[in-house]
Amino acid sequence: MKFKIKKNILLDALNDVSKALSSKNIIPILSGIKFNLTKEKLELTASDNDITIKTFIEKSDDLEIIDSGSIVIKGKYILDIIRKLDDDFVNIEKLDDSKVLIYTENSEFNLNGISVSEYPPIDLELTTDFITINVNKFKEIINQTNYASSTDEARVVLTGLNLKTEGNILECSATDSYRLALKKVQLEKKLENDINIIIPSKNLSELYKLLTETVDENIELHIFNNKIICRFSNILFQSRLINGTYPNTTNLIPKETLFDLKVNKRDFYNMVDRASILNNDRDNNVITLEINNKMLKITSMSLEIGKVEEKMNVDCDEKFKISFSSRYMMEALRTINTNDVVLSFVGEVKPILLKESTNEDLIGLILPIRTY
Amino acid sequence: MKFKIKKNILLDALNDVSKALSSKNIIPILSGIKFNLTKEKLELTASDNDITIKTFIEKSDDLEIIDSGSIVIKGKYILDIIRKLDDDFVNIEKLDDSKVLIYTENSEFNLNGISVSEYPPIDLELTTDFITINVNKFKEIINQTNYASSTDEARVVLTGLNLKTEGNILECSATDSYRLALKKVQLEKKLENDINIIIPSKNLSELYKLLTETVDENIELHIFNNKIICRFSNILFQSRLINGTYPNTTNLIPKETLFDLKVNKRDFYNMVDRASILNNDRDNNVITLEINNKMLKITSMSLEIGKVEEKMNVDCDEKFKISFSSRYMMEALRTINTNDVVLSFVGEVKPILLKESTNEDLIGLILPIRTY
């Protein structure tokens, strides 16, 4: 293996794959990045057994391929080295199965590598029946739903995002059993076989980071029995799936509501934010919303610290009172991309629904908290 | 106590004094900010017993004083409240000795306060014989010396910055006994009585943060037996001093050197930085510098990881070899404000000196490390 590559190109690719590097480092070789150089391209792979990221750099003026071959290099060191080099181009050459030389005009690194024969085999074959979706749309889905999943491993299915298709409708939902987020999007092309899978939410967060700089292109979702491979740009991102049956979230959403209230999202968010200042240290940051005489009030109190009252005039003749977690409300409000948010109330001990003011694609749901 | 104040003015002042708030919170009342409203101004004070910060806001269009008085308010909550209010102005009113009302048109916070009678008395009287120095100059002093002090409380005098005057020369030094930084500046006016004090380095770091936005004005250093009060803008910053005798650092600096080497600071810094990549996990990040045949080489190696060699052409006919801590070298190089740095070598087991290329005001010193 011997090649010369533009430093920034390699650095970007290393930054991408390194998101799969295990910091826990249970299997030593998984702290390495696998370099595989063919006659046409350089492939980099990293994996923590939970997710795998592979990226490609094609032969070009930025990548001169002198000799193909492969080796595994400790991710931490190769990243640091490439980042800190001042030169535009860098040479990488395998000396033997466990030695690699990285050099520029004035810098020379002799690194211990590991033979690729020790790297676990990872199958990244794609399917022919896959979902294609615009990257921005897909990022929006993750943003608007993934926050609502659970971090409690006791009920492992809830630690993931449920994706299911019914014809050309893709339904994505997450719930921790106290709140829920449900987003429906229309697919351009339906799958031959409908799917119903659960992707670990933390892996989707990693995928989201990889997608930050990707815009205006499509991402392909290739779904298998126990894994999903996402393909975009020059990247393959693989995640395991969670086994189990996801609860039918559609049934949890009330069909009928008492009344709707449309308010400015930013103003309402700030009211909730301020109302929770005095109890933001505690898990249960309970605040109370009250509507009366065309006035919406949000209050909260702590015997030790004091109390808050926030007011807003609203065009609503109802008399209503409900308590809920300010954190859950704020997290749900952050997913609303319209200036106004529509709050739907079902009853004083029933869920609150949140929707964007222009569409019904996204539903946020928060259970109330009983206060006595 | 009753007043109306422009939100941003109050927020800035709260941000300033809150740097003295104790996060450890040993004495509960010290988690509070003391509000004292006179007929002319609002005074805010916070202290953690180690440092005290006091700031003033004068009566103006931005501060309407309705009724003088005073109360102590929990720092964390008042800061959060003021930061999160959307309004331009905020009203603050003491209801009784332990209740304060903070309100705008639509927001109302009833906070539990504490009577000022419980706040420890803090004497912030100034002296008439004080040092006056330009804030930028003073920030530079802190930047160029304070990093070299020790964090080891076992030898407490070394955890501070030593300031001493001899006529109109102010000499500032810090050392952890493995390296040293010494800066001399000329004062415009000499003190009636020379001083020789030790200011805790961590308190100077807090002071530095307060000074970040302060430019082109003077700071006054009022020095007492056991404390220093720094006055600038509308702020008084008080720190305790460390008792004890500071070692005479001037004696530690070699008078004669073998040879000097002038190199580009950025290039040299980057070489050292790269040479330490492979051993930056360990405390002793030892690298070796070698000069031979007009070539400067920096090398380091780790049996487990590999080795690095960095090269630079230099105009120097010496043959020389020395090992030292890359971290210490990089920290010293960061204080050099000229494009070139002058390295002075005294011997292969003697200290290395660093100076700016245009002046002798700053001396950095690093002890070598013996390698066998």
Interface residues (C-beta under 8 A of the other chain):
Chain A: K74 Y77 D80 I81 K84 L85 D86 N106 S107 E108 F109 N110 L111 N112 D267 N270 M271 D273 R274 I277 L278 N280 E304 I305 G306 K307 V308 E309 E310 K311 M312
Chain B: K74 Y77 D80 I81 K84 L85 D86 K99 N106 S107 E108 F109 N110 L111 N112 D267 N270 M271 D273 R274 I277 L278 N280 E304 I305 G306 K307 V308 E309 E310 K311 M312
